[in-house]
Amino acid sequence: MNTQTSWHSRRAVLGVIGAGAMITLGALSATHDGGGSASMLAGSGDAPANTTYSSPVVKAADMGATATWEAPSNVEATTMAVPAVKAGH
């Protein structure tokens, strides 16, 4: 079998499948009912649509204490860490 002919026949089959998928998609979208009314209004939570909206009340975040104040130490900070040397090794 010639590879050129094989490629063209595969391409034709894929084209037919793609065209069929597009036709099916078009038919499904044409017959699909959106299910909603044309004029939707926002209600408050689960309240009916024609009620007055009331914004939810959210209390401020409470992070708690993250730092405590201590007087500074009289010892100077270490400038270089040096491990302790054990005697006898």
OpenMM code with the backbone's topology and positions (N, CA, C; nanometers):
from openmm import Vec3, app, unit

residues = "MET ASN THR GLN THR SER TRP HIS SER ARG ARG ALA VAL LEU GLY VAL ILE GLY ALA GLY ALA MET ILE THR LEU GLY ALA LEU SER ALA THR HIS ASP GLY GLY GLY SER ALA SER MET LEU ALA GLY SER GLY ASP ALA PRO ALA ASN THR THR TYR SER SER PRO VAL VAL LYS ALA ALA ASP MET GLY ALA THR ALA THR TRP GLU ALA PRO SER ASN VAL GLU ALA THR THR MET ALA VAL PRO ALA VAL LYS ALA GLY HIS".split()
positions = [
    Vec3(0.0842, -0.1182, 0.0000),
    Vec3(0.0000, 0.0000, 0.0000),
    Vec3(0.0879, 0.1234, 0.0000),
    Vec3(0.0527, 0.2184, -0.0752),
    Vec3(0.1274, 0.3426, -0.0868),
    Vec3(0.1020, 0.4281, 0.0382),
    Vec3(0.2087, 0.4814, 0.1013),
    Vec3(0.1924, 0.5619, 0.2227),
    Vec3(0.1183, 0.6914, 0.1941),
    Vec3(0.1336, 0.7450, 0.0765),
    Vec3(0.0625, 0.8685, 0.0409),
    Vec3(-0.0880, 0.8429, 0.0361),
    Vec3(-0.1298, 0.7312, -0.0214),
    Vec3(-0.2711, 0.6963, -0.0283),
    Vec3(-0.3260, 0.6670, 0.1108),
    Vec3(-0.2454, 0.5998, 0.1931),
    Vec3(-0.2863, 0.5685, 0.3295),
    Vec3(-0.3093, 0.6962, 0.4090),
    Vec3(-0.2210, 0.7924, 0.3935),
    Vec3(-0.2341, 0.9202, 0.4650),
    Vec3(-0.3603, 0.9942, 0.4225),
    Vec3(-0.3884, 0.9940, 0.2926),
    Vec3(-0.5070, 1.0633, 0.2429),
    Vec3(-0.6356, 0.9962, 0.2906),
    Vec3(-0.6376, 0.8639, 0.2977),
    Vec3(-0.7587, 0.7953, 0.3430),
    Vec3(-0.7793, 0.8171, 0.4926),
    Vec3(-0.6726, 0.8173, 0.5720),
    Vec3(-0.6851, 0.8478, 0.7147),
    Vec3(-0.7330, 0.9908, 0.7349),
    Vec3(-0.6803, 1.0800, 0.6552),
    Vec3(-0.7202, 1.2204, 0.6654),
    Vec3(-0.8675, 1.2379, 0.6300),
    Vec3(-0.9147, 1.1648, 0.5313),
    Vec3(-1.0555, 1.1730, 0.4912),
    Vec3(-1.1458, 1.1185, 0.6018),
    Vec3(-1.1053, 1.0076, 0.6638),
    Vec3(-1.1846, 0.9499, 0.7719),
    Vec3(-1.1909, 1.0468, 0.8895),
    Vec3(-1.0780, 1.1055, 0.9264),
    Vec3(-1.0760, 1.2020, 1.0357),
    Vec3(-1.1595, 1.3257, 1.0022),
    Vec3(-1.1598, 1.3671, 0.8785),
    Vec3(-1.2414, 1.4805, 0.8361),
    Vec3(-1.3897, 1.4508, 0.8491),
    Vec3(-1.4309, 1.3294, 0.8107),
    Vec3(-1.5713, 1.2901, 0.8221),
    Vec3(-1.6121, 1.2830, 0.9694),
    Vec3(-1.5257, 1.2274, 1.0544),
    Vec3(-1.5559, 1.2191, 1.1980),
    Vec3(-1.5668, 1.3594, 1.2571),
    Vec3(-1.4752, 1.4487, 1.2221),
    Vec3(-1.4789, 1.5863, 1.2722),
    Vec3(-1.6027, 1.6610, 1.2269),
    Vec3(-1.6400, 1.6424, 1.1014),
    Vec3(-1.7601, 1.7090, 1.0503),
    Vec3(-1.8845, 1.6565, 1.1215),
    Vec3(-1.8894, 1.5269, 1.1458),
    Vec3(-2.0026, 1.4694, 1.2180),
    Vec3(-2.0105, 1.5216, 1.3607),
    Vec3(-1.8956, 1.5389, 1.4252),
    Vec3(-1.8937, 1.5931, 1.5615),
    Vec3(-1.9436, 1.7366, 1.5632),
    Vec3(-1.9048, 1.8155, 1.4654),
    Vec3(-1.9493, 1.9552, 1.4603),
    Vec3(-2.0998, 1.9647, 1.4328),
    Vec3(-2.1507, 1.8790, 1.3480),
    Vec3(-2.2951, 1.8783, 1.3198),
    Vec3(-2.3712, 1.8382, 1.4457),
    Vec3(-2.3224, 1.7363, 1.5163),
    Vec3(-2.3867, 1.6929, 1.6410),
    Vec3(-2.3838, 1.8040, 1.7442),
    Vec3(-2.2718, 1.8708, 1.7583),
    Vec3(-2.2597, 1.9810, 1.8538),
    Vec3(-2.3568, 2.0938, 1.8196),
    Vec3(-2.3679, 2.1258, 1.6935),
    Vec3(-2.4614, 2.2301, 1.6516),
    Vec3(-2.6056, 2.1919, 1.6796),
    Vec3(-2.6405, 2.0668, 1.6559),
    Vec3(-2.7781, 2.0214, 1.6811),
    Vec3(-2.8089, 2.0221, 1.8304),
    Vec3(-2.7140, 1.9794, 1.9122),
    Vec3(-2.7354, 1.9790, 2.0568),
    Vec3(-2.7482, 2.1201, 2.1122),
    Vec3(-2.6662, 2.2115, 2.0652),
    Vec3(-2.6742, 2.3485, 2.1166),
    Vec3(-2.8009, 2.4196, 2.0685),
    Vec3(-2.8518, 2.3828, 1.9520),
    Vec3(-2.9746, 2.4453, 1.9023),
    Vec3(-3.0966, 2.3974, 1.9791),
    Vec3(-3.0938, 2.2724, 2.0250),
    Vec3(-3.2094, 2.2177, 2.0950),
    Vec3(-3.1984, 2.2299, 2.2458),
    Vec3(-3.0871, 2.2759, 2.2964),
    Vec3(-3.0672, 2.2862, 2.4414),
    Vec3(-3.1430, 2.4050, 2.4988),
    Vec3(-3.2162, 2.3800, 2.6074),
    Vec3(-3.2888, 2.4857, 2.6766),
    Vec3(-3.1994, 2.5373, 2.7888),
    Vec3(-3.1783, 2.6685, 2.7948),
    Vec3(-3.0930, 2.7279, 2.8966),
    Vec3(-3.1452, 2.7070, 3.0363),
    Vec3(-3.2739, 2.6957, 3.0560),
    Vec3(-3.3313, 2.6667, 3.1852),
    Vec3(-3.3557, 2.7882, 3.2733),
    Vec3(-3.3078, 2.9046, 3.2378),
    Vec3(-3.3260, 3.0221, 3.3214),
    Vec3(-3.4137, 3.1245, 3.2523),
    Vec3(-3.4606, 3.2193, 3.3318),
    Vec3(-3.5400, 3.3258, 3.2716),
    Vec3(-3.4472, 3.4326, 3.2143),
    Vec3(-3.4990, 3.5161, 3.1287),
    Vec3(-3.4168, 3.6180, 3.0641),
    Vec3(-3.3800, 3.7304, 3.1593),
    Vec3(-3.4602, 3.7546, 3.2625),
    Vec3(-3.4292, 3.8626, 3.3564),
    Vec3(-3.4072, 3.8046, 3.4953),
    Vec3(-3.2824, 3.7745, 3.5253),
    Vec3(-3.2482, 3.7199, 3.6556),
    Vec3(-3.2121, 3.8329, 3.7505),
    Vec3(-3.2580, 3.8233, 3.8740),
    Vec3(-3.2260, 3.9214, 3.9761),
    Vec3(-3.1548, 3.8523, 4.0906),
    Vec3(-3.0628, 3.9234, 4.1542),
    Vec3(-2.9895, 3.8656, 4.2653),
    Vec3(-3.0701, 3.8794, 4.3928),
    Vec3(-3.0874, 3.7706, 4.4632),
    Vec3(-3.1523, 3.7725, 4.5937),
    Vec3(-3.0452, 3.7674, 4.7015),
    Vec3(-3.0848, 3.7675, 4.8254),
    Vec3(-2.9920, 3.7607, 4.9370),
    Vec3(-2.9804, 3.6161, 4.9820),
    Vec3(-2.8714, 3.5513, 4.9494),
    Vec3(-2.8537, 3.4115, 4.9867),
    Vec3(-2.9519, 3.3237, 4.9135),
    Vec3(-3.0366, 3.2537, 4.9886),
    Vec3(-3.1362, 3.1663, 4.9290),
    Vec3(-3.2745, 3.2314, 4.9244),
    Vec3(-3.2801, 3.3606, 4.9429),
    Vec3(-3.4075, 3.4323, 4.9435),
    Vec3(-3.4641, 3.4414, 4.8021),
    Vec3(-3.5916, 3.4658, 4.7893),
    Vec3(-3.6499, 3.4835, 4.6557),
    Vec3(-3.5861, 3.6011, 4.5805),
    Vec3(-3.5960, 3.5991, 4.4510),
    Vec3(-3.5261, 3.6967, 4.3677),
    Vec3(-3.5782, 3.8391, 4.3828),
    Vec3(-3.7023, 3.8600, 4.4177),
    Vec3(-3.7580, 3.9950, 4.4214),
    Vec3(-3.7523, 4.0584, 4.5601),
    Vec3(-3.6581, 4.0162, 4.6423),
    Vec3(-3.6426, 4.0730, 4.7765),
    Vec3(-3.5279, 4.1731, 4.7765),
    Vec3(-3.5140, 4.2478, 4.8852),
    Vec3(-3.4060, 4.3457, 4.8980),
    Vec3(-3.2779, 4.2746, 4.9373),
    Vec3(-3.1710, 4.3088, 4.8699),
    Vec3(-3.0419, 4.2467, 4.8987),
    Vec3(-2.9830, 4.3038, 5.0269),
    Vec3(-2.9364, 4.2164, 5.1147),
    Vec3(-2.8654, 4.2613, 5.2345),
    Vec3(-2.7288, 4.1931, 5.2354),
    Vec3(-2.6267, 4.2739, 5.2392),
    Vec3(-2.4907, 4.2234, 5.2333),
    Vec3(-2.4576, 4.1445, 5.3599),
    Vec3(-2.3859, 4.0324, 5.3476),
    Vec3(-2.3503, 3.9555, 5.4665),
    Vec3(-2.2523, 4.0327, 5.5547),
    Vec3(-2.2625, 4.0119, 5.6853),
    Vec3(-2.1752, 4.0795, 5.7805),
    Vec3(-2.0609, 3.9847, 5.8155),
    Vec3(-1.9393, 4.0302, 5.7929),
    Vec3(-1.8217, 3.9497, 5.8210),
    Vec3(-1.7390, 4.0219, 5.9251),
    Vec3(-1.7117, 3.9544, 6.0382),
    Vec3(-1.6330, 4.0203, 6.1418),
    Vec3(-1.4862, 4.0224, 6.1008),
    Vec3(-1.4125, 4.1159, 6.1561),
    Vec3(-1.2716, 4.1319, 6.1226),
    Vec3(-1.1924, 4.0105, 6.1702),
    Vec3(-1.0855, 3.9809, 6.1014),
    Vec3(-1.0011, 3.8677, 6.1369),
    Vec3(-0.9290, 3.8945, 6.2685),
    Vec3(-0.9186, 3.7924, 6.3520),
    Vec3(-0.8493, 3.8032, 6.4798),
    Vec3(-0.7266, 3.7125, 6.4721),
    Vec3(-0.6100, 3.7723, 6.4534),
    Vec3(-0.4883, 3.6947, 6.4375),
    Vec3(-0.4221, 3.6624, 6.5711),
    Vec3(-0.4645, 3.7262, 6.6801),
    Vec3(-0.4022, 3.7015, 6.8090),
    Vec3(-0.2680, 3.7716, 6.8186),
    Vec3(-0.2021, 3.7561, 6.9330),
    Vec3(-0.0713, 3.8186, 6.9529),
    Vec3(0.0341, 3.7389, 6.8773),
    Vec3(0.1146, 3.8056, 6.7975),
    Vec3(0.2189, 3.7372, 6.7222),
    Vec3(0.3577, 3.7691, 6.7758),
    Vec3(0.3707, 3.8685, 6.8616),
    Vec3(0.5020, 3.9032, 6.9174),
    Vec3(0.4813, 3.9613, 7.0567),
    Vec3(0.5780, 3.9390, 7.1416),
    Vec3(0.5727, 3.9976, 7.2764),
    Vec3(0.6964, 4.0836, 7.2950),
    Vec3(0.6834, 4.1857, 7.3766),
    Vec3(0.7943, 4.2777, 7.3985),
    Vec3(0.8757, 4.2307, 7.5175),
    Vec3(1.0089, 4.2240, 7.4992),
    Vec3(1.1023, 4.1929, 7.6072),
    Vec3(1.2136, 4.2954, 7.6025),
    Vec3(1.2703, 4.3232, 7.7167),
    Vec3(1.3847, 4.4148, 7.7211),
    Vec3(1.5027, 4.3490, 7.6510),
    Vec3(1.5851, 4.4266, 7.5825),
    Vec3(1.6985, 4.3682, 7.5127),
    Vec3(1.7996, 4.3074, 7.6115),
    Vec3(1.8671, 4.2035, 7.5666),
    Vec3(1.9651, 4.1345, 7.6495),
    Vec3(2.0942, 4.2158, 7.6570),
    Vec3(2.1708, 4.1976, 7.7677),
    Vec3(2.2989, 4.2658, 7.7822),
    Vec3(2.4105, 4.1922, 7.7103),
    Vec3(2.3850, 4.0679, 7.6671),
    Vec3(2.4868, 3.9881, 7.5981),
    Vec3(2.4857, 4.0257, 7.4505),
    Vec3(2.6080, 4.0464, 7.3966),
    Vec3(2.6166, 4.0814, 7.2543),
    Vec3(2.5844, 3.9607, 7.1676),
    Vec3(2.5372, 3.9872, 7.0492),
    Vec3(2.5046, 3.8808, 6.9556),
    Vec3(2.6316, 3.8108, 6.9092),
    Vec3(2.6218, 3.6804, 6.8830),
    Vec3(2.7369, 3.6037, 6.8345),
    Vec3(2.7638, 3.6420, 6.6901),
    Vec3(2.8910, 3.6730, 6.6607),
    Vec3(2.9249, 3.7117, 6.5239),
    Vec3(2.9551, 3.5915, 6.4367),
    Vec3(3.0054, 3.4801, 6.4979),
    Vec3(3.0357, 3.3607, 6.4192),
    Vec3(3.0117, 3.2385, 6.5070),
    Vec3(2.9386, 3.1396, 6.4561),
    Vec3(2.9111, 3.0194, 6.5314),
    Vec3(3.0328, 2.9275, 6.5268),
    Vec3(3.0768, 2.8820, 6.6437),
    Vec3(3.1914, 2.7894, 6.6529),
    Vec3(3.1468, 2.6711, 6.7354),
    Vec3(3.1569, 2.5487, 6.6797),
    Vec3(3.1146, 2.4314, 6.7562),
    Vec3(3.2092, 2.4051, 6.8730),
    Vec3(3.1541, 2.3469, 6.9791),
    Vec3(3.2360, 2.3142, 7.0953),
    Vec3(3.3270, 2.1968, 7.0602),
    Vec3(3.4500, 2.1984, 7.1108),
    Vec3(3.5470, 2.0924, 7.0841),
    Vec3(3.5493, 2.0009, 7.2048),
    Vec3(3.5291, 1.8699, 7.1822),
    Vec3(3.5321, 1.7732, 7.2907),
    Vec3(3.6761, 1.7320, 7.3165),
    Vec3(3.7137, 1.7212, 7.4426),
    Vec3(3.8508, 1.6825, 7.4768),
    Vec3(3.8661, 1.5318, 7.4561),
    Vec3(3.9851, 1.4903, 7.4119),
    Vec3(4.0165, 1.3497, 7.3976),
    Vec3(3.9837, 1.2920, 7.2610),
    Vec3(3.9354, 1.3655, 7.1705),
    Vec3(3.9050, 1.3120, 7.0369),
    Vec3(3.9892, 1.3721, 6.9318),
] * unit.nanometer
topology = app.Topology()
chain = topology.addChain("A")
for resn in residues:
    res = topology.addResidue(resn, chain)
    for name in ("N", "CA", "C"):
        topology.addAtom(name, app.Element.getBySymbol(name[0]), res)
